[in-house]
Amino acid sequence: MEAAPETVLETENLGKRFGKTWALRDCSLRLPAGRIAALVGPNGAGKSTLLHLAVGLLRPDAGAVRVFGQSPYDNTPVLADIGFVAQDTPLYADFTAAELVTMGAKLNRRRWDNLLARNRLAQLGIPPDKPVGKLSGGQRAQVALALALAKRPRLLLLDEPVASLDPLARREFLQSLMGSVADSGTTVLLSSHLLADLERVCDYLIVLHAAQVQLVGPIDDLVAEHRQLIGPRHDQEPIGGVASIIRASHTDRQSTLLVRTNGPINDPVWSVREVSLEDLILAYLADGEALGSHSAWGVPA
Amino acid sequence: MIWLTWRQHRKQALFAAAGLAVIALYLIPTGLAMHHKFNGSGLAACLDKLGNAQFLPAGTQDCTVQAQQFADQYKAVDIVSSLFIFLPLLVGLFWGAPLVAREIEHGTHRLVWTQGVSRRHWALVKFGLIGGATLVVSAVYAFGLTWWMDPLRRATGGGRLTVGAFDVQGVAPIGYTLFAVGLGIFAGTVWRRALPSMAVTLVGFLVLRIALTVWARPRYLPALTLDYPLQDALQHNMARGDWVQSTGIRDGAGKLILANGQMSCRPGVSDCGQDLASGAHNWQLFQPGSRFWLFQGIETGIFVALAVLLLYFALQRIRRIA
């Protein structure tokens, strides 16, 4: 029997409110060590909020977030173990890449791998003496990643790291990321609203929608326990082996269901198909409450 | 952290040094010329002889003529001096307001506050170094201006306490500058963008400075009153540098019968003030010039205390920014 892997990031009924709106609510999840996890959800789903809570930029309004068993808010020792690349990879635009590496060394006296940062930037052909504001978006993202990796973090959080990059730079960025975390055993959590970017590199999935967690788990397990069923029109009656119906669409005589299973489905009226990861995520994202603002616009719903 | 602060703000430091150099290029030659003229023309010696009495004995050679000449010659310089009232504001706008606001505006607070240095540490080092630089810069221009203005303020006789002269001399400019920087930093933690923070700093600084100048400063200590006769043609001693706040003529019962005026008759005029009520006498309300350093201390204390308070609130707010 294998021991359960260590939990790196854990949230418990975590909530964060901005004014009256909950940006994140009742969020409970566990991220085991060694995973490359994708945090997926549409814009405004609460991805950045969750990452900011995990890196101690925000303080929870409800529940708790723990990184390596400790609250990261105002907790410098924990921060030293977290590498964070914020959205749009903010850097001091007038610093050169070499100066940013120096800054990293000055701000992380506990642990800082200067050689790692310099080697990475050299391999990527980043000029050391040019202000990073004058570099391309892809190069800036690489500098930001190098700074995060040089902390030798046990947890690496990346907030939409590739959103502003072109497809080629995107691929290069993810490849270099995977190359560097593959042998270090670093746990990675990266957010994106584009699934295609993450499908190749991630083995764990967190789906956020409308401020709530919709789905968490290892991608292989999730794909294995979901099925698409096509059969005669279905009216709520239970189906053997189906734990819950995630999404249903009906025509007059036929129903198409995306279901979560808890056993084999043997009912012959249903034809059973495997689902792709993309179908699965889209089913969960469509499940959220309908967001209409008809009254605010003064038009009929 | 110290390296980072220097690296981030060295341009501002350079601009400040250049600004001070330009000011020095103007102040040092004109200041030397004024001191030379002030001492050389005998005006300094003349004023020294006047002592500290409220009135001068009849027939004393008061230095009015020489002083007037001196003041006329350096009228333009006197006008320039009032521009230096705005120096503290400039430091607040360009050093204080962007300190936190620019980090948030560019998102770099998410970079720097997620490293192995706590926000509190980050803020304290930044506040300390920027505050220290502010102290040095403001002390340089405050003491420079005090030296430069000295002949002018003595020659014009209005005293160091008057509005305009008080505000660019002594230690008060140091207090104003620290306050402007504190206000700028605090505004940055609330508005979180450089431009609105600068606007708030500008308005807040001017409002408080004007309010304190107009309402508070004349009341730091109760003003003194002075009653003296219409006759005898008493000469005020200009060397005292009193700040006269109000003048008038009162009758024997103390009722004000003429506001904003004084009257004096030549010796030997027998019907002096005959047409006025009985017991009519000159009256003035004033802050003695000797209170200059006390008032400087009070005003500087108020602004330094406000600066410390604002930085404390800024520190509290920084902990909640994401």
Boltz contact constraints between the chains, C-beta under 6 A:
constraints:
  - contact:
      token1: [A, 52]
      token2: [B, 322]
      max_distance: 6.0
  - contact:
      token1: [A, 55]
      token2: [B, 114]
      max_distance: 6.0
  - contact:
      token1: [A, 57]
      token2: [B, 322]
      max_distance: 6.0
  - contact:
      token1: [A, 58]
      token2: [B, 322]
      max_distance: 6.0
  - contact:
      token1: [A, 76]
      token2: [B, 118]
      max_distance: 6.0
  - contact:
      token1: [A, 79]
      token2: [B, 114]
      max_distance: 6.0
  - contact:
      token1: [A, 80]
      token2: [B, 116]
      max_distance: 6.0
  - contact:
      token1: [A, 84]
      token2: [B, 114]
      max_distance: 6.0
  - contact:
      token1: [A, 86]
      token2: [B, 110]
      max_distance: 6.0
  - contact:
      token1: [A, 90]
      token2: [B, 106]
      max_distance: 6.0
  - contact:
      token1: [A, 90]
      token2: [B, 107]
      max_distance: 6.0
  - contact:
      token1: [A, 90]
      token2: [B, 108]
      max_distance: 6.0
  - contact:
      token1: [A, 90]
      token2: [B, 110]
      max_distance: 6.0
  - contact:
      token1: [A, 90]
      token2: [B, 111]
      max_distance: 6.0
  - contact:
      token1: [A, 92]
      token2: [B, 108]
      max_distance: 6.0
  - contact:
      token1: [A, 103]
      token2: [B, 4]
      max_distance: 6.0
  - contact:
      token1: [A, 106]
      token2: [B, 3]
      max_distance: 6.0
  - contact:
      token1: [A, 107]
      token2: [B, 115]
      max_distance: 6.0
  - contact:
      token1: [A, 107]
      token2: [B, 116]
      max_distance: 6.0
  - contact:
      token1: [A, 107]
      token2: [B, 117]
      max_distance: 6.0
  - contact:
      token1: [A, 108]
      token2: [B, 115]
      max_distance: 6.0
  - contact:
      token1: [A, 108]
      token2: [B, 116]
      max_distance: 6.0
  - contact:
      token1: [A, 110]
      token2: [B, 116]
      max_distance: 6.0
